[in-house]
């Protein structure tokens, strides 16, 4: 053994890294993303919450009914990032970080770190007990980055990460399951104005997005907060709104989104080489709700999967739930989340939409840079 075995092993490792780096270089030359790293909440979670102790767990029927089985996704079928990945020809779906199989070569295609119930603030989602907040998600990526470097070497790893899509979908829970929790948050709303709360979110988010950049991310899509006042849950806990969306909740989202758009412009200017993209999902979903019949939907205010509440938004979707026979006719799958049919429309507009939907460029244009 001794010196010769050590030398042979070293030569093998270097040769393997060179071959892998060469393959990655060819992939990067092709149109599209070479990998995707996904961060966020239940709108993007692909099953991470299956592996933690949490009340925010959707790996039970009838969730996933149109996916073939429950996977931990918080919808009846595919998420937006699932659909985007398919469009760019990714092999399979981006695996959850906590899946024991997500290791080794699998990391080179990307990882999903998103966790249902999580938020920008670490205290968000405490009502669910377990969840992986955004700071921890970024730390998990940092660990994976070191593994990627050990597999293909520093230069190839930097290239892979720099060419990859970084998708960040978070913020809704900071309102729904923090600032707006019925009864529990009354004192907070009295002591902390909406303006101060939103400013605290943006201040924290600036640090988190900058951390992404410092870890090598360059192509970054940041999704704003949708019209949360229109989801079945908010309609049910605010009965005085009647048949309308909850205006006060939507105004909170709009306040956050205005500051987020400014933040994205600021980061794009100050972080050299970055390509931040602002996804206006609020505008997209609002447009879907306003034109739902033209788009083939029959219901735009109630949950397809429901147990209780006028709009079916009181209890999470689970084994005791009743669900609609044709999910494609409902904008919402449950009290919080869009159906796969809605996700398809959102994904298409993020891929090919104009600057009203996503700016300064759409995802297909971002992939070509």
Order of alpha helices (4+ residues) and beta strands (2+ residues): alpha-beta-alpha-beta-alpha-alpha-beta-alpha-alpha-beta-alpha-alpha-beta-alpha-beta-beta-beta-beta-alpha-beta-alpha
